[in-house]
Amino acid sequence: MDGVILEGKSSLDESMLTGEPLPVDKHAGDRVVGGTINGEGLLKFHALAVGKETVLAQIIRLVQEAQGSKAPIQSLADRVAAIFVPAVIAIALATFFLWWGITGEFVPAMIRLVAVLVIACPCALGLATPTAIMAGTGKGAEKGILFKKSEALETATKLDTIVLDKTGTITMGEPGVVDIIPVDPGVTSRDQLLKLAASVEKGSEHPIGKAIVKEAQTRNIDLWEPENFKARGGFGVEARIQGNSVKLGKPNWFLDIGIHIEKAKDTIDRLQSQGKTVMVLVQEEEFYGLIAVSDTLKPESKAAIQQLHIQGLKVVMLTGDNLKTAQAIASKVNIDEIFAEVRPEEKSSKIKELQEKGNKIGMVGDGINDAPALAQADVGFAIGTGTDVAIEAGDIILSSGSLTGVSRAIELSSATMKTVKQNLFWAFCYNIVLIPVAAGILQPFDAFPVFLRQLHPILAALAMSLSSISVVTNSLCLYNKKIG
């Protein structure tokens, strides 16, 4: 159920809904959504929406509507076959009646009819698309790219805009320590400040606390055991470390209890303007330093987005996070356009707006909140390390979780469709050349050998087999193509 808080304050993990890894402070009067996690405080809330009326139920409905409205893409071979097969039957019948009328002999006329039908047997035409798709999807699986629908192979080549979710797609999707700034002269190193902060947070279940402890463990820093640990809901934590009182929390907490941190105001403002969460460390009422935590970029994000630009694609960021944080991330990876502070139920509407402008949209996401947009997009790229709901809504799954898979998938789709068109071209050339031969167009020309002037159905079958072999061989060449 969804509702509004009546009493209490806490920090809620809303990553299930918004995708943002940092907890959100909640007080009386704030809304809470079913499925989010209350991390520390006690909350009393009044239920406003139950069952089908909840935000989560609305997201499910949006996914179902988007998937149901997406028209299936009919394959090129099927469209061609609808014209080709009746045309061949008409040519075969015309050949039969023409030669029966010219020679007056039924059997030679029937042999020519059979030769036309055999040589025009659309095996190569029928194999052109499925063999290329089989090879393309197999090659994709080797690269960690899983195509749930063969139509996605065709549609991906037509994309002109890639929309990226921020958290878990461009960024790691979990908080990490990005700045350690000592303030007190007695703090001689960043590791010393980090050791003190991580020791206080050692008993905390808060995502920010876990991030600080993880950073200390990464640096192989041995931590002290905290005593008398207390979590101050919505503000921070405190404990006794080596006999000293240590507090770690948000700047506002220390302003409220009268500890002077004004000398770092400019630094705090600068870090917060970059979308970072700033934690203040105080020992025995003395201001020791600052630790900034933020969702960090995936190592490959910048290179992956650059590759999308090389492919001629516009890259858009779609996020529920605030504009400042979105701009800070976008500036690092060269995003073309930003849509920030977008609620989960609005994401699919943003995709519709872009589509109404004539754009072909590929959406990349990993969370429950991305599912409606993934389903609405022309092609949905689901990060394989994301939620099951996102994977279900996507057309292409990037099982490695790497953003580089998007450009690889598009490149592979282009190569596969190119192979399909090559196969169809050679299948048509084969028919255009050999159907007239089977129909007897060379009969008046004595310069040609008899077996061509009177093409036997057995030779027609051999030629038809060779055409099928050539199509399959061309498709298998996809396995040798270098992707990414």
Order of alpha helices (4+ residues) and beta strands (2+ residues): beta-beta-alpha-beta-beta-beta-beta-alpha-alpha-alpha-alpha-beta-alpha-beta-beta-alpha-alpha-beta-beta-beta-alpha-alpha-beta-beta-alpha-beta-alpha-beta-alpha-beta-alpha-beta-alpha-beta-alpha-alpha-alpha
